[in-house]
Amino acid sequence: MIVQNNKLGSIKIKTMIFEYENYEIYRTYSNATLLIVREKLYDQWRAEKLLFSVDPFNRIEVDAQTYYYLLSNRQFQLNIVAFGSALCDRKGAVTFAFALKQMRKVTTASLYDGIYIEEFGYILPTYTGQEVSDDVVIGAYLSGGRLVHFSDGEAYSHFIDDSVLREISKITGIERKVAPTFDVSAQRGEERKFSLPGRPELEKFFNEHIIAILNEPERYAKLGISFPSSVILYGPSGCGKTYAVDRLVEYLGLPKFEINSATIASPYIHDTAKRIATVFTSAIKNAPSVVVIDEMESYLSTRSTATADTHHYEEVAEFLRQIQDAQKNKVLIIAMTNMYDKIDPAILRRGRFDNHIEVGLPSTKEILALLINITKDIALASDVDLEQVARDLAGKTLADVTFVVKEAGLISGKNGDYKITAEAIKTAMLALPKQQERRRIGFANN
């Protein structure tokens, strides 16, 4: 490690992002990116005249050794090309293409392992011996680190407009193939109505944004929509996210692959990333399929708050690569979280998860709809007023509603009754946690 202490003069280092033999990248407390390189690497750049426009590096002595550092404005990208871009919008994609074109005027070295400094238009090689074509260099950067060819064409159409891709092709001279469309109608069985009692707006979203596309692939393909976009469901625990996803997957009848602590968590270095890749590979082989990511904050929290090691960074990068590969191979990805604000911005970006759906606490109307549904085959005493029960349960989660009905049934059975009584429901409600501060009720499509 080049820097032993958590500061470099007036620059206070927060965490390490990447460490390699001849350079290191850090995040500072001001949220800027700090690049430190060894004198040997810097001298090679100078000797080959790669800093052709301006030399942005500063010299510093650390433990009698000479290093050079660059503090990048947080508005600009400073990252490893092979890891891909976290925020590759039109401007970022075109800027990278121009930087690559300019670097090719001064060097023939592979830039796949290069350090991209957007602020100055440099892609500086690190000479690790990875000979990779510029076709893959662009592909890796645009796709978030996947080892793919830009010329393949279909890996980026989810989130980068085709006009931008044509512009990049014109700048770099690398032609793209036209991405094929899908036909998933053969994977669907007889069309039937999908319902989600207690969540009418979520039911509508699933029907319009997922089920309709799978039921009418040819019509939607003509409209430029080849497969449903990935979805994030977020909101307080117990509000029915898992229930909703389970109902949807059951309805679709597609193979389901789960990512949770039981399936991918590992104490061994690099093993979690490998398990992530294995799940997605299996999903692609069985496509069309569904990948469900539960408690996504456990694996996809923002990298700026990660610990100093690079393993969390590796796991997020692996997800970025796999998500895009899965999407173009007819894999529907649905993620759930109770901590939306903790998720890495690169994951939340449109093109990876287009739909961010808040599943908040249910309204009284939604509670009543669920009560009617779950008691339709249950014997209720004449004194049970479901509308009143719904009002009494206002501010509770759908999980609480289900618990009350089940608990009331047990209480009624214990009392020797053959029907659930109003008194049993009141008793069951007392077993719920005390009323907490009301949370905003609702459903939002961001």
C-alpha positions as CSV (number, residue, x, y, z in Angstrom):
1,M,0.0,0.0,0.0
2,I,1.4,3.4,-1.1
3,V,-0.4,5.5,1.5
4,Q,-0.1,4.2,5.1
5,N,-2.0,6.9,6.8
6,N,-5.5,8.1,6.0
7,K,-4.4,11.4,4.7
8,L,-2.1,12.9,2.1
9,G,-1.2,16.4,3.2
10,S,-4.4,18.3,3.2
11,I,-6.2,15.5,1.3
12,K,-8.1,13.2,3.7
13,I,-8.6,9.7,2.4
14,K,-11.8,7.9,3.2
15,T,-11.5,4.5,1.6
16,M,-9.5,2.6,-1.0
17,I,-11.3,1.8,-4.3
18,F,-8.6,-0.1,-6.1
19,E,-5.1,-1.2,-5.5
20,Y,-2.5,-2.5,-8.0
21,E,1.2,-2.8,-8.1
22,N,2.0,0.5,-9.6
23,Y,-1.1,2.6,-8.7
24,E,-3.9,3.0,-6.2
25,I,-7.3,4.8,-6.4
26,Y,-9.0,6.3,-3.3
27,R,-12.2,8.1,-2.4
28,T,-11.7,11.2,-0.3
29,Y,-13.9,12.7,2.4
30,S,-14.9,15.4,-0.1
31,N,-16.1,12.6,-2.4
32,A,-13.4,13.3,-4.9
33,T,-11.3,10.5,-6.5
34,L,-7.5,10.3,-5.8
35,L,-5.1,8.5,-8.1
36,I,-1.6,7.8,-6.9
37,V,1.0,6.2,-9.2
38,R,4.6,5.0,-8.7
39,E,7.4,7.0,-10.2
40,K,8.2,4.2,-12.7
41,L,4.7,4.2,-14.3
42,Y,4.5,8.0,-14.4
43,D,8.0,8.2,-16.1
44,Q,6.8,5.7,-18.7
45,W,3.8,7.9,-19.5
46,R,6.1,10.9,-19.8
47,A,8.6,9.1,-22.0
48,E,5.9,8.0,-24.4
49,K,4.5,11.5,-24.4
50,L,1.0,10.3,-23.3
51,L,0.3,13.4,-21.2
52,F,0.2,15.3,-24.5
53,S,-2.3,18.1,-23.6
54,V,-1.6,18.9,-19.9
55,D,0.2,17.2,-17.1
56,P,-2.3,17.1,-14.2
57,F,-0.1,15.2,-11.8
58,N,1.7,16.5,-8.7
59,R,4.8,15.1,-7.2
60,I,5.0,14.0,-3.6
61,E,7.5,12.2,-1.4
62,V,6.2,9.4,0.9
63,D,8.7,7.5,3.1
64,A,11.6,8.6,0.9
65,Q,9.8,7.3,-2.2
66,T,8.6,9.5,-5.1
67,Y,5.0,9.3,-6.2
68,Y,2.7,11.3,-8.4
69,Y,-0.9,12.0,-7.6
70,L,-4.0,13.4,-9.2
71,L,-7.2,14.6,-7.5
72,S,-10.1,14.4,-9.9
73,N,-13.1,16.6,-9.7
74,R,-16.0,14.5,-8.5
75,Q,-18.1,15.6,-11.5
76,F,-15.8,13.6,-13.7
77,Q,-15.1,9.9,-14.1
78,L,-11.8,8.4,-12.9
79,N,-11.8,4.7,-13.1
80,I,-10.4,1.5,-14.6
81,V,-11.7,0.9,-18.1
82,A,-12.1,-2.9,-17.5
83,F,-14.5,-2.2,-14.6
84,G,-16.8,-0.1,-16.8
85,S,-18.6,3.1,-16.2
86,A,-21.0,3.6,-13.3
87,L,-22.8,6.4,-15.0
88,C,-22.5,5.9,-18.8
89,D,-25.1,8.3,-20.3
90,R,-24.9,9.8,-23.7
91,K,-22.4,12.4,-22.8
92,G,-20.2,10.0,-20.9
93,A,-20.2,7.4,-23.7
94,V,-19.3,9.9,-26.4
95,T,-16.6,11.6,-24.2
96,F,-15.0,8.2,-23.7
97,A,-15.1,7.5,-27.5
98,F,-13.3,10.7,-28.2
99,A,-10.7,10.1,-25.5
100,L,-10.0,6.6,-27.0
101,K,-9.7,8.2,-30.5
102,Q,-7.2,10.8,-29.2
103,M,-5.1,8.2,-27.3
104,R,-4.8,6.1,-30.4
105,K,-2.9,9.0,-32.0
106,V,-0.1,8.6,-29.4
107,T,0.0,5.0,-28.3
108,T,-0.7,1.5,-29.5
109,A,-0.7,-0.1,-26.0
110,S,-3.8,-1.9,-24.8
111,L,-6.1,0.4,-23.0
112,Y,-8.4,-2.3,-21.5
113,D,-6.4,-2.1,-18.3
114,G,-6.0,1.6,-18.6
115,I,-7.0,4.4,-16.2
116,Y,-9.6,6.7,-17.7
117,I,-9.3,10.3,-16.5
118,E,-12.3,12.0,-18.0
119,E,-11.4,15.5,-16.8
120,F,-8.4,15.6,-19.1
121,G,-9.4,13.1,-21.8
122,Y,-6.7,10.6,-21.0
123,I,-6.8,6.8,-21.0
124,L,-3.4,5.9,-19.6
125,P,-2.2,2.3,-20.1
126,T,-0.9,0.4,-17.1
127,Y,1.0,-2.3,-19.1
128,T,-0.3,-5.4,-17.4
129,G,0.1,-7.4,-20.5
130,Q,-3.6,-7.8,-21.4
131,E,-3.8,-7.4,-25.1
132,V,-7.4,-6.5,-25.8
133,S,-8.9,-4.9,-28.9
134,D,-10.5,-1.5,-28.9
135,D,-13.7,-3.2,-29.8
136,V,-13.7,-4.9,-26.4
137,V,-12.3,-1.8,-24.6
138,I,-15.4,0.2,-25.6
139,G,-17.6,-2.8,-24.9
140,A,-16.2,-3.1,-21.4
141,Y,-16.6,0.6,-20.6
142,L,-20.2,0.9,-21.8
143,S,-21.4,-2.4,-20.3
144,G,-20.2,-1.9,-16.8
145,G,-17.2,-4.2,-17.1
146,R,-18.3,-7.1,-19.2
147,L,-15.9,-8.7,-21.6
148,V,-17.9,-8.1,-24.7
149,H,-17.5,-6.6,-28.2
150,F,-19.0,-3.2,-28.9
151,S,-19.6,-4.4,-32.5
152,D,-22.0,-7.1,-31.2
153,G,-24.5,-4.4,-30.8
154,E,-27.1,-5.9,-28.5
155,A,-25.4,-5.5,-25.1
156,Y,-26.1,-1.8,-24.7
157,S,-29.5,-1.2,-26.4
158,H,-31.3,-1.5,-23.0
159,F,-29.9,1.8,-21.7
160,I,-28.0,3.7,-24.5
161,D,-30.0,5.1,-27.4
162,D,-29.2,3.7,-30.8
163,S,-28.3,7.1,-32.1
164,V,-25.6,7.4,-29.5
165,L,-24.2,4.0,-30.4
166,R,-24.1,5.1,-34.1
167,E,-22.3,8.2,-33.0
168,I,-19.7,6.2,-31.1
169,S,-19.3,3.9,-34.1
170,K,-18.6,6.9,-36.3
171,I,-16.0,8.4,-33.9
172,T,-14.1,5.1,-33.4
173,G,-14.7,3.5,-36.8
174,I,-16.0,0.3,-35.3
175,E,-19.2,-0.9,-36.9
176,R,-22.0,-2.5,-34.9
177,K,-24.3,-5.4,-35.8
178,V,-28.0,-4.9,-35.5
179,A,-29.4,-6.5,-32.3
180,P,-32.0,-9.3,-32.8
181,T,-35.4,-9.2,-31.3
182,F,-36.9,-11.9,-29.1
183,D,-40.1,-14.0,-29.3
184,V,-41.1,-15.3,-25.9
185,S,-44.7,-16.1,-26.7
186,A,-43.9,-19.8,-27.0
187,Q,-42.8,-19.7,-23.3
188,R,-46.2,-18.5,-22.1
189,G,-49.0,-20.8,-21.4
190,E,-52.7,-20.0,-21.7
191,E,-53.3,-16.3,-20.9
192,R,-55.2,-15.8,-17.7
193,K,-55.8,-12.9,-15.4
194,F,-53.2,-12.0,-12.8
195,S,-54.4,-10.5,-9.6
196,L,-52.7,-9.2,-6.4
197,P,-55.3,-8.8,-3.7
198,G,-54.6,-5.7,-1.5
199,R,-52.2,-4.2,-4.1
200,P,-54.3,-2.9,-7.0
201,E,-51.6,-0.5,-8.3
202,L,-48.8,-3.0,-8.1
203,E,-51.1,-5.5,-9.8
204,K,-51.7,-3.0,-12.6
205,F,-48.0,-2.3,-13.0
206,F,-47.1,-6.0,-13.3
207,N,-49.9,-6.5,-15.9
208,E,-48.9,-3.5,-18.0
209,H,-45.1,-3.6,-17.7
210,I,-44.3,-7.3,-17.6
211,I,-47.2,-9.6,-18.4
212,A,-48.6,-7.7,-21.4
213,I,-45.1,-7.7,-23.0
214,L,-44.7,-11.4,-22.5
215,N,-48.2,-12.1,-23.8
216,E,-47.8,-10.0,-27.0
217,P,-44.1,-10.0,-27.8
218,E,-44.5,-9.3,-31.5
219,R,-46.6,-6.2,-31.0
220,Y,-44.3,-4.8,-28.4
221,A,-41.2,-5.6,-30.5
222,K,-42.6,-3.3,-33.2
223,L,-42.9,-0.6,-30.5
224,G,-39.2,-1.1,-29.6
225,I,-39.8,-3.1,-26.5
226,S,-38.2,-6.6,-26.7
227,F,-38.4,-7.8,-23.1
228,P,-39.7,-6.4,-19.7
229,S,-37.3,-4.2,-17.9
230,S,-35.8,-5.0,-14.5
231,V,-37.7,-3.9,-11.4
232,I,-36.8,-2.8,-7.8
233,L,-39.5,-3.1,-5.2
234,Y,-38.6,-1.0,-2.1
235,G,-40.3,-0.1,1.1
236,P,-40.7,-1.1,4.8
237,S,-40.5,-4.7,5.9
238,G,-43.7,-6.6,5.9
239,C,-45.5,-4.5,3.2
240,G,-45.9,-7.4,0.8
241,K,-42.9,-7.2,-1.6
242,T,-41.9,-10.9,-1.3
243,Y,-45.6,-11.9,-1.5
244,A,-46.1,-9.9,-4.7
245,V,-43.0,-11.3,-6.4
246,D,-43.9,-14.9,-5.4
247,R,-47.4,-14.4,-6.9
248,L,-46.0,-12.9,-10.1
249,V,-43.4,-15.7,-10.6
250,E,-46.0,-18.3,-9.9
251,Y,-48.3,-16.8,-12.5
252,L,-45.5,-16.5,-15.2
253,G,-44.5,-20.1,-14.7
254,L,-40.9,-19.3,-15.6
255,P,-37.8,-20.8,-14.0
256,K,-36.9,-18.9,-10.8
257,F,-33.4,-18.3,-9.5
258,E,-32.8,-16.6,-6.2
259,I,-30.0,-14.5,-4.9
260,N,-30.0,-14.1,-1.1
261,S,-27.7,-14.7,1.9
262,A,-28.3,-18.5,1.7
263,T,-27.4,-18.8,-2.0
264,I,-24.3,-16.5,-2.6
265,A,-22.9,-15.2,0.7
266,S,-19.4,-16.6,1.4
267,P,-16.6,-15.8,3.8
268,Y,-14.0,-16.6,1.2
269,I,-12.3,-13.9,-1.0
270,H,-13.8,-13.7,-4.5
271,D,-16.2,-16.6,-3.9
272,T,-19.3,-14.4,-3.5
273,A,-18.6,-12.8,-6.9
274,K,-18.2,-16.3,-8.4
275,R,-21.5,-17.5,-7.0
276,I,-23.3,-14.4,-8.4
277,A,-21.9,-15.3,-11.8
278,T,-23.1,-18.9,-11.4
279,V,-26.7,-17.9,-10.6
280,F,-26.9,-15.6,-13.6
281,T,-25.3,-18.1,-15.9
282,S,-27.9,-20.7,-14.9
283,A,-30.7,-18.2,-15.4
284,I,-29.5,-17.4,-18.9
285,K,-29.2,-21.1,-19.8
286,N,-32.8,-21.6,-18.7
287,A,-34.2,-18.3,-20.2
288,P,-36.7,-16.9,-20.3
289,S,-36.4,-17.0,-16.6
290,V,-36.6,-14.8,-13.5
291,V,-33.8,-13.8,-11.1
292,V,-35.1,-12.6,-7.7
293,I,-32.7,-10.6,-5.6
294,D,-33.8,-10.4,-1.9
295,E,-32.3,-7.9,0.5
296,M,-30.3,-6.3,-2.3
297,E,-28.7,-3.8,0.1
298,S,-26.6,-6.7,1.5
299,Y,-24.7,-7.0,-1.8
300,L,-25.4,-3.8,-3.7
301,S,-24.8,-1.0,-1.1
302,T,-23.0,2.1,-2.4
303,R,-19.3,1.5,-2.9
304,S,-18.4,4.9,-1.4
305,T,-19.2,3.6,2.1
306,A,-17.6,0.2,1.6
307,T,-14.7,-0.9,3.7
308,A,-11.2,-0.4,2.6
309,D,-10.9,-3.8,0.9
310,T,-11.9,-4.3,-2.7
311,H,-14.2,-7.3,-2.3
312,H,-17.4,-5.3,-2.0
313,Y,-16.4,-3.3,-5.0
314,E,-15.8,-6.6,-6.9
315,E,-19.2,-7.9,-6.0
316,V,-21.0,-4.7,-7.1
317,A,-19.0,-4.8,-10.4
318,E,-19.9,-8.4,-10.9
319,F,-23.6,-7.6,-10.5
320,L,-23.3,-4.7,-13.0
321,R,-21.8,-7.1,-15.6
322,Q,-24.2,-9.9,-15.0
323,I,-27.4,-7.8,-14.9
324,Q,-26.8,-6.4,-18.4
325,D,-25.9,-9.8,-19.8
326,A,-29.0,-11.3,-18.3
327,Q,-31.3,-8.6,-19.6
328,K,-30.3,-9.1,-23.2
329,N,-30.8,-12.9,-22.8
330,K,-34.5,-12.7,-21.7
331,V,-33.9,-12.9,-17.9
332,L,-36.3,-10.8,-15.9
333,I,-34.6,-9.4,-12.8
334,I,-36.7,-8.3,-9.7
335,A,-34.9,-7.0,-6.7
336,M,-36.3,-6.1,-3.2
337,T,-34.9,-3.9,-0.5
338,N,-35.9,-2.2,2.7
339,M,-33.0,0.3,2.4
340,Y,-33.4,1.9,-1.0
341,D,-31.1,4.9,0.0
342,K,-28.2,2.5,0.6
343,I,-28.1,1.0,-2.9
344,D,-25.1,1.9,-5.1
345,P,-26.1,4.6,-7.7
346,A,-24.7,2.5,-10.5
347,I,-27.3,-0.2,-9.8
348,L,-30.1,2.3,-9.6
349,R,-29.3,3.9,-13.0
350,R,-31.8,3.5,-15.8
351,G,-30.8,0.7,-18.1
352,R,-30.1,-1.6,-15.2
353,F,-33.3,-1.2,-13.2
354,D,-35.7,1.0,-15.2
355,N,-38.5,0.6,-12.7
356,H,-38.2,1.6,-9.1
357,I,-41.5,0.9,-7.3
358,E,-42.2,1.9,-3.8
359,V,-44.4,-0.5,-1.9
360,G,-45.4,1.4,1.2
361,L,-47.9,0.8,3.9
362,P,-51.3,-0.2,2.6
363,S,-54.4,2.1,2.6
364,T,-57.6,1.0,4.4
365,K,-59.1,0.1,1.0
366,E,-56.1,-2.1,0.2
367,I,-56.4,-3.8,3.6
368,L,-60.1,-4.4,3.1
369,A,-59.4,-6.0,-0.3
370,L,-56.8,-8.4,1.2
371,L,-59.2,-9.2,4.1
372,I,-62.0,-10.1,1.7
373,N,-59.6,-12.3,-0.4
374,I,-58.0,-14.3,2.5
375,T,-61.3,-14.8,4.3
376,K,-63.4,-15.9,1.2
377,D,-63.0,-19.6,2.2
378,I,-63.0,-19.0,5.9
379,A,-66.1,-19.2,8.2
380,L,-66.7,-15.8,9.8
381,A,-69.2,-15.1,12.6
382,S,-72.1,-12.7,11.8
383,D,-70.6,-10.1,14.2
384,V,-67.4,-9.7,12.1
385,D,-67.4,-6.4,10.2
386,L,-64.5,-6.6,7.7
387,E,-64.7,-2.9,7.0
388,Q,-64.3,-2.1,10.6
389,V,-61.4,-4.6,10.9
390,A,-59.7,-2.8,8.0
391,R,-60.1,0.6,9.7
392,D,-58.7,-0.9,13.0
393,L,-55.7,-2.2,11.0
394,A,-54.9,1.1,9.4
395,G,-51.2,1.8,9.5
396,K,-50.3,-1.9,9.7
397,T,-48.5,-4.0,7.1
398,L,-50.1,-6.6,4.9
399,A,-48.1,-9.2,6.8
400,D,-49.8,-7.9,10.0
401,V,-53.2,-8.3,8.3
402,T,-52.5,-11.9,7.4
403,F,-51.2,-12.6,10.9
404,V,-54.4,-11.2,12.6
405,V,-56.7,-13.5,10.5
406,K,-54.6,-16.6,11.2
407,E,-54.2,-15.8,14.9
408,A,-57.9,-15.1,15.2
409,G,-58.6,-18.5,13.7
410,L,-56.3,-20.2,16.2
411,I,-58.0,-18.3,19.1
412,S,-61.5,-19.2,17.8
413,G,-60.5,-22.8,17.6
414,K,-59.0,-22.8,21.1
415,N,-62.3,-21.4,22.3
416,G,-64.3,-24.2,20.7
417,D,-65.9,-22.0,18.0
418,Y,-66.5,-23.1,14.4
419,K,-66.3,-19.6,13.0
420,I,-63.9,-16.7,13.6
421,T,-65.5,-14.2,15.9
422,A,-65.1,-10.5,16.2
423,E,-63.8,-11.0,19.8
424,A,-61.1,-13.3,18.5
425,I,-60.0,-10.7,15.9
426,K,-59.7,-8.1,18.6
427,T,-57.6,-10.4,20.8
428,A,-55.4,-11.2,17.8
429,M,-54.8,-7.5,17.2
430,L,-53.4,-7.1,20.7
431,A,-50.6,-9.5,19.8
432,L,-49.4,-7.0,17.1
433,P,-46.6,-4.5,17.9
434,K,-47.8,-1.2,19.3
435,Q,-48.8,1.5,16.8
436,Q,-45.8,3.4,15.6
437,E,-45.5,6.7,13.9
438,R,-47.5,6.6,10.6
439,R,-45.5,6.2,7.5
440,R,-46.5,7.6,4.1
441,I,-48.9,5.3,2.4
442,G,-48.6,4.8,-1.3
443,F,-47.1,3.4,-4.4
444,A,-44.7,5.4,-6.6
445,N,-43.1,4.6,-9.9
446,N,-40.0,6.7,-10.0
